Amino acid sequence: MNDRRLIKRVRLQNYKNIAACDVVLERIAVIVGHNGSGKSNFLDGLRFVADSLRSSLDHAMRERGGIDAVRRKSSGHPTHFGICIDFDLGEITGRYGFLIAALRRGGYEVQKEECAVAKKDAIFPSHYYVVERGRYIEGNLKSSPPTIMSDRLYLVALSGFEEFRPVYDALSTMGFYHFNPDAIRKIEPVDPGDILQRDGKNLPSVLHHIEKNHPDFKHRIEQYLESITPGITSVKRHSLGSMETLEFRQRVQGAKHPWKFEAGSMSDGTLRALGVLVALFQGAGKSDSTNRFIGIEEPEIALHPAAARSLVDAIEDASEHTQILMTSHSPDLLEYVPEDSILVAISSEGEGSVEPTRIGPLDVNSLGAIKEHLYHAGELLRMNQLFPEKSDLSMKKMDFFGS
């Protein structure tokens, strides 16, 4: 199987309740943990990167309540937070990261930002840049560097440079989903885009795009949907002039042919399952070879436990072309995912805690119990006996750019 990982490694420091973490991501990764343990904050750290590049750093910060809501609160009063990503774009690999420092009265500045790209298996980067506090420190750009603003990410300004455009495109188009069945039920204006929105409200348009351009993947979505929600035979966009909704066909006992139902008549579980499936397969079949990445919050919500096997089958299928990161509370889901795909988030006090979160792969005891067939991961989760590897990262300052 091809290694379709866009993101190989993620390091966060002082991001929300995460003091420090250094996590290697597999093709499929599932983060489990109690409420407030930091699993959603880890996912949000990556979404922060995508939001900052796609819109602006200011927008991403304001959406989360400002820098004081983003940087970790602790007795040490950290004045900065940082995110660093090791990526793989197929032909090139590299690293991108930044540290953002708080200023007075809710202000902030990009304390440091670096990006380096290299050809596959090369020892040294072919292109790189370093900026600090609005100043260009070093790099090897092909032309004069654009103007630098200390409150903006420089990669946005360099998105027009061919050597950095692939990095910008890959990281800015990472997709993150937390589906809202009420938003999916609403009749919405036709959306010309082919990228699913975070809450799924443009699902009819994206599904129609898949049907028109990649009918085999549309059929695959319907097959998985039927296995997750028995009785559903098909789903398609239903146009209502300039508006649209979803139309399902479902077998009804005693009826000769499946009945038609619009989205407003369907259950939360069915709508969320369809959202997850469309998110998984929306990038399939596209001609470019760039690795893709999506993150999904608790894909099992409102699904019957028996649907977990079919959901994992769909995730495995989609991972042939897309890297997938999920958060989950489902022991049933963990029964079917490989143990090396499981990450555990743990904090000392749970929700509202100011204690550092730890995130990492299963520790040796958890792995041993699974490999010796004493328990499967789902049973250990039910017993609260899944733990991450021990790490002292929270006790030291991370060197994003030198390690």
C-alpha positions as CSV (number, residue, x, y, z in Angstrom):
1,M,0.0,0.0,0.0
2,N,1.3,3.5,-0.8
3,D,2.2,5.8,2.0
4,R,-0.4,8.5,1.6
5,R,0.7,10.5,4.7
6,L,0.7,14.2,4.1
7,I,1.7,14.9,7.7
8,K,4.4,12.7,9.2
9,R,5.0,14.5,12.5
10,V,3.2,17.2,14.5
11,R,4.7,19.2,17.4
12,L,2.6,21.5,19.5
13,Q,3.7,23.7,22.4
14,N,1.5,25.7,24.7
15,Y,-1.5,25.3,22.4
16,K,-4.7,25.5,24.5
17,N,-4.3,22.8,27.2
18,I,-1.3,21.0,25.4
19,A,2.0,21.9,27.1
20,A,4.0,20.0,24.5
21,C,3.6,17.0,22.3
22,D,5.6,15.4,19.6
23,V,3.4,12.9,17.6
24,V,4.1,10.7,14.6
25,L,0.9,10.2,12.6
26,E,0.2,7.1,10.6
27,R,-2.0,6.8,7.5
28,I,-4.9,6.4,9.9
29,A,-4.8,7.8,13.4
30,V,-7.5,7.7,16.1
31,I,-7.1,9.9,19.2
32,V,-9.0,8.6,22.3
33,G,-9.3,10.2,25.7
34,H,-11.6,11.6,28.3
35,N,-13.6,14.8,27.7
36,G,-11.2,17.7,28.1
37,S,-8.1,15.5,27.7
38,G,-6.8,17.5,24.7
39,K,-7.7,15.2,21.7
40,S,-9.9,17.9,20.1
41,N,-7.3,20.6,20.8
42,F,-4.7,18.5,19.0
43,L,-7.0,18.3,15.9
44,D,-7.7,22.0,16.3
45,G,-4.0,22.9,16.2
46,L,-3.8,21.5,12.7
47,R,-7.0,23.2,11.8
48,F,-5.5,26.5,13.1
49,V,-2.7,26.1,10.5
50,A,-5.2,25.5,7.6
51,D,-7.5,28.4,8.8
52,S,-4.5,30.8,9.1
53,L,-3.3,30.0,5.6
54,R,-6.7,29.8,3.9
55,S,-8.1,33.0,5.4
56,S,-5.7,34.9,7.8
57,L,-3.9,34.5,11.0
58,D,-6.2,37.2,12.5
59,H,-9.3,35.3,11.5
60,A,-8.1,32.0,12.9
61,M,-7.2,33.7,16.2
62,R,-10.5,35.6,16.5
63,E,-12.5,32.5,15.7
64,R,-11.0,30.9,18.8
65,G,-11.4,33.9,21.1
66,G,-8.0,35.6,20.6
67,I,-4.5,34.6,21.6
68,D,-5.3,34.5,25.3
69,A,-7.8,31.7,24.5
70,V,-5.3,29.9,22.3
71,R,-2.1,29.9,24.3
72,R,-2.0,27.5,27.3
73,K,-2.9,28.8,30.7
74,S,-0.6,27.6,33.4
75,S,1.4,28.8,36.4
76,G,4.4,29.4,34.1
77,H,2.4,32.0,32.1
78,P,3.7,31.1,28.7
79,T,3.6,34.1,26.3
80,H,3.8,32.1,23.1
81,F,2.5,29.0,21.4
82,G,4.0,27.0,18.5
83,I,3.1,24.5,15.8
84,C,5.5,22.5,13.6
85,I,4.6,20.0,10.9
86,D,6.8,17.6,9.0
87,F,5.1,17.0,5.6
88,D,5.4,14.7,2.6
89,L,4.1,16.0,-0.8
90,G,5.3,13.0,-2.8
91,E,8.1,14.6,-4.8
92,I,9.2,16.8,-2.0
93,T,9.3,16.7,1.8
94,G,9.9,19.3,4.4
95,R,9.0,21.1,7.5
96,Y,6.9,24.1,8.3
97,G,6.4,25.8,11.7
98,F,5.9,29.0,13.6
99,L,6.0,30.5,17.1
100,I,3.5,33.2,17.9
101,A,4.1,35.5,20.9
102,A,1.5,37.4,22.8
103,L,1.8,41.2,23.0
104,R,-0.1,43.7,25.3
105,R,-3.8,44.2,25.0
106,G,-4.5,41.0,23.2
107,G,-2.0,41.6,20.4
108,Y,0.4,39.1,18.9
109,E,3.3,38.7,16.5
110,V,4.9,35.9,14.6
111,Q,8.0,35.5,16.7
112,K,9.6,33.0,14.2
113,E,8.5,31.2,11.1
114,E,10.4,28.7,9.0
115,C,9.8,26.5,6.0
116,A,12.2,24.1,4.3
117,V,11.5,21.9,1.3
118,A,13.7,19.2,-0.2
119,K,13.5,16.7,-3.0
120,K,12.7,13.2,-1.9
121,D,15.6,11.5,0.0
122,A,17.8,14.7,-0.3
123,I,20.0,15.5,2.7
124,F,19.8,19.3,2.4
125,P,16.8,21.5,1.6
126,S,16.5,22.9,-1.9
127,H,14.5,25.9,-0.7
128,Y,14.0,27.5,2.6
129,Y,13.3,30.7,4.5
130,V,13.5,32.0,8.1
131,V,11.6,35.1,9.3
132,E,11.6,36.6,12.8
133,R,9.4,39.4,14.0
134,G,8.7,40.9,10.6
135,R,12.3,40.6,9.4
136,Y,13.7,38.2,6.7
137,I,16.6,36.5,8.4
138,E,17.8,34.1,5.8
139,G,16.7,31.9,2.9
140,N,17.3,31.2,-0.8
141,L,14.3,32.6,-2.6
142,K,14.6,32.8,-6.3
143,S,13.5,36.5,-6.3
144,S,13.3,39.4,-3.9
145,P,11.3,38.5,-0.8
146,P,7.8,40.1,-0.5
147,T,7.0,42.5,2.3
148,I,6.8,40.9,5.7
149,M,4.1,41.7,8.3
150,S,4.8,40.6,11.8
151,D,1.2,39.6,12.4
152,R,0.8,37.4,9.3
153,L,2.2,34.1,8.2
154,Y,4.9,34.6,5.6
155,L,3.9,31.4,3.7
156,V,0.8,33.1,2.5
157,A,2.9,35.8,0.9
158,L,5.1,33.1,-0.7
159,S,2.2,31.1,-2.0
160,G,2.9,32.7,-5.5
161,F,6.4,31.3,-5.5
162,E,6.6,28.0,-7.3
163,E,9.0,26.4,-4.8
164,F,6.5,27.0,-1.8
165,R,3.2,26.9,-3.6
166,P,2.8,23.1,-3.1
167,V,3.3,23.5,0.6
168,Y,0.7,26.3,0.8
169,D,-1.8,24.3,-1.2
170,A,-1.5,21.1,0.8
171,L,-1.7,22.7,4.2
172,S,-4.4,25.2,3.4
173,T,-6.7,22.6,1.9
174,M,-6.6,20.2,4.9
175,G,-10.2,19.5,5.8
176,F,-11.7,19.3,9.3
177,Y,-15.2,18.1,10.0
178,H,-17.7,18.2,12.8
179,F,-21.0,17.5,11.1
180,N,-24.2,19.2,12.1
181,P,-27.3,17.2,11.0
182,D,-29.5,20.3,11.3
183,A,-27.2,22.1,8.8
184,I,-27.3,19.2,6.4
185,R,-31.2,19.1,6.6
186,K,-31.6,22.7,5.6
187,I,-32.3,23.5,1.9
188,E,-29.3,25.5,0.8
189,P,-28.3,27.5,-2.3
190,V,-26.3,25.5,-4.9
191,D,-22.6,25.6,-4.0
192,P,-20.2,25.5,-7.0
193,G,-17.4,24.2,-4.9
194,D,-16.2,20.6,-4.6
195,I,-14.8,20.9,-1.1
196,L,-17.1,19.8,1.8
197,Q,-17.7,22.5,4.4
198,R,-16.9,21.8,8.1
199,D,-20.5,21.3,9.2
200,G,-21.6,19.5,5.9
201,K,-24.2,22.0,4.8
202,N,-23.0,21.9,1.1
203,L,-23.1,18.1,1.1
204,P,-25.6,17.9,-1.8
205,S,-23.3,19.9,-4.1
206,V,-20.2,17.9,-3.2
207,L,-22.0,14.6,-3.6
208,H,-23.2,15.7,-7.0
209,H,-19.7,16.7,-8.0
210,I,-18.4,13.2,-7.0
211,E,-21.3,11.6,-9.0
212,K,-20.6,13.6,-12.1
213,N,-16.8,13.3,-12.1
214,H,-16.2,10.0,-10.3
215,P,-19.3,7.8,-10.4
216,D,-17.5,4.8,-9.1
217,F,-16.7,6.6,-5.8
218,K,-20.3,7.8,-5.6
219,H,-21.4,4.1,-5.9
220,R,-18.9,3.2,-3.2
221,I,-20.3,5.9,-0.8
222,E,-23.8,4.4,-1.3
223,Q,-22.6,0.9,-0.7
224,Y,-21.0,1.9,2.6
225,L,-24.0,4.0,3.6
226,E,-26.3,1.0,3.1
227,S,-24.1,-1.2,5.2
228,I,-24.1,1.5,8.0
229,T,-27.8,2.3,7.6
230,P,-29.6,-0.8,6.3
231,G,-32.4,-0.1,3.9
232,I,-30.8,3.0,2.2
233,T,-30.3,2.1,-1.5
234,S,-29.1,5.4,-2.9
235,V,-28.7,9.1,-2.3
236,K,-28.4,12.0,-4.7
237,R,-28.7,15.8,-4.9
238,H,-32.3,17.0,-5.4
239,S,-32.4,20.4,-7.2
240,L,-35.1,22.9,-6.3
241,G,-34.4,25.8,-8.7
242,S,-31.4,27.7,-7.2
243,M,-31.6,25.6,-4.0
244,E,-30.8,22.0,-3.3
245,T,-31.2,19.2,-0.7
246,L,-30.6,15.5,-0.5
247,E,-32.9,12.8,-1.7
248,F,-32.6,9.3,-0.3
249,R,-34.2,6.1,-1.5
250,Q,-35.0,3.6,1.2
251,R,-36.6,0.2,1.2
252,V,-39.9,0.1,3.1
253,Q,-41.5,-3.1,4.2
254,G,-44.4,-4.1,2.0
255,A,-43.5,-1.6,-0.8
256,K,-42.5,-2.9,-4.2
257,H,-40.0,-0.1,-4.8
258,P,-37.8,2.0,-2.5
259,W,-39.5,5.2,-1.2
260,K,-38.0,8.7,-1.6
261,F,-37.2,10.8,1.4
262,E,-35.6,14.2,1.6
263,A,-32.9,15.1,4.1
264,G,-35.4,16.6,6.5
265,S,-36.9,13.2,7.1
266,M,-33.7,11.4,7.8
267,S,-32.1,10.6,11.2
268,D,-29.1,12.3,12.6
269,G,-27.1,9.1,12.3
270,T,-27.8,8.7,8.6
271,L,-26.9,12.3,7.8
272,R,-23.7,12.2,9.9
273,A,-22.7,8.8,8.3
274,L,-23.2,10.3,4.8
275,G,-21.2,13.4,5.8
276,V,-18.3,11.2,7.0
277,L,-18.4,9.1,3.8
278,V,-18.4,12.1,1.5
279,A,-15.5,13.7,3.5
280,L,-13.5,10.5,3.1
281,F,-14.0,10.1,-0.6
282,Q,-14.3,13.7,-1.9
283,G,-10.6,13.7,-2.9
284,A,-10.6,10.3,-4.5
285,G,-9.9,10.1,-8.2
286,K,-8.4,13.5,-8.6
287,S,-5.6,13.7,-11.1
288,D,-2.9,15.4,-9.0
289,S,-0.7,13.2,-6.9
290,T,-0.6,15.5,-3.7
291,N,-1.2,13.6,-0.5
292,R,-4.4,14.8,1.3
293,F,-5.4,15.1,4.9
294,I,-8.7,15.2,6.7
295,G,-9.6,15.3,10.4
296,I,-13.0,14.2,11.7
297,E,-14.5,14.8,15.2
298,E,-16.1,11.6,16.6
299,P,-17.3,10.0,13.3
300,E,-19.3,7.4,15.3
301,I,-21.7,9.8,16.9
302,A,-25.4,8.7,16.6
303,L,-24.4,5.5,14.9
304,H,-25.4,2.1,16.1
305,P,-22.4,0.2,17.6
306,A,-22.9,-2.5,14.9
307,A,-22.0,0.0,12.3
308,A,-18.4,0.4,13.6
309,R,-17.1,-2.4,11.3
310,S,-18.5,-0.8,8.2
311,L,-17.3,2.6,9.2
312,V,-13.7,1.3,9.7
313,D,-13.9,-0.5,6.3
314,A,-14.8,2.8,4.6
315,I,-11.9,4.6,6.5
316,E,-9.4,1.9,5.4
317,D,-10.6,2.1,1.8
318,A,-10.4,5.9,1.8
319,S,-6.9,5.9,3.3
320,E,-5.6,4.6,0.0
321,H,-5.7,8.3,-1.2
322,T,-6.2,10.4,2.0
323,Q,-4.6,10.5,5.4
324,I,-7.2,10.4,8.1
325,L,-7.1,11.7,11.7
326,M,-10.1,11.2,14.0
327,T,-11.1,11.7,17.6
328,S,-13.3,9.0,19.2
329,H,-15.0,7.8,22.3
330,S,-16.0,4.5,20.8
331,P,-14.7,1.2,22.1
332,D,-16.5,-0.5,19.2
333,L,-14.5,1.5,16.7
334,L,-11.2,0.6,18.4
335,E,-12.0,-3.1,18.0
336,Y,-11.3,-2.8,14.3
337,V,-8.4,-0.3,14.0
338,P,-4.7,-1.4,14.1
339,E,-3.1,-0.7,17.5
340,D,-0.4,1.4,15.9
341,S,-3.1,3.8,14.7
342,I,-4.3,4.6,18.2
343,L,-3.1,7.7,20.1
344,V,-4.1,8.4,23.7
345,A,-4.6,11.9,25.1
346,I,-4.5,12.1,28.9
347,S,-4.5,15.0,31.4
348,S,-4.3,15.1,35.2
349,E,-7.7,16.5,36.0
350,G,-9.9,16.2,32.9
351,E,-12.1,18.9,31.6
352,G,-11.1,22.4,32.7
353,S,-7.7,21.2,33.8
354,V,-4.7,23.5,33.5
355,E,-2.4,20.5,33.9
356,P,-0.4,19.5,30.8
357,T,-1.9,17.1,28.4
358,R,0.1,14.2,27.1
359,I,-0.6,12.6,23.7
360,G,1.2,9.6,22.3
361,P,1.0,6.1,21.0
362,L,0.0,3.2,23.3
363,D,2.4,2.5,26.1
364,V,4.2,-0.9,26.5
365,N,1.6,-2.3,28.9
366,S,-1.4,-1.4,26.8
367,L,0.3,-2.8,23.7
368,G,1.4,-5.9,25.5
369,A,-2.2,-6.7,26.7
370,I,-3.5,-6.3,23.1
371,K,-0.7,-8.3,21.4
372,E,-1.0,-11.1,23.9
373,H,-4.8,-11.2,23.2
374,L,-5.7,-10.5,26.8
375,Y,-7.9,-7.6,25.8
376,H,-8.6,-5.7,22.6
377,A,-8.2,-1.9,22.6
378,G,-11.9,-1.3,23.0
379,E,-12.1,-3.3,26.2
380,L,-9.1,-1.4,27.6
381,L,-10.8,1.9,26.8
382,R,-13.9,0.8,28.6
383,M,-11.8,-0.1,31.6
384,N,-9.9,3.2,31.4
385,Q,-6.7,1.3,30.9
386,L,-5.3,2.9,27.7
387,F,-2.3,5.1,28.4
388,P,0.2,6.9,26.2
389,E,4.0,6.5,26.2
390,K,5.6,8.5,29.0
391,S,7.3,11.7,27.8
392,D,9.2,14.5,29.5
393,L,8.4,17.0,26.7
394,S,6.2,19.1,28.9
395,M,9.2,19.7,31.2
396,K,11.4,21.3,28.5
397,K,11.3,23.9,25.8
398,M,11.0,22.2,22.4
399,D,13.4,23.1,19.6
400,F,11.0,23.1,16.7
401,F,13.5,24.1,14.1
402,G,16.6,22.2,15.1
403,S,15.3,18.7,15.8
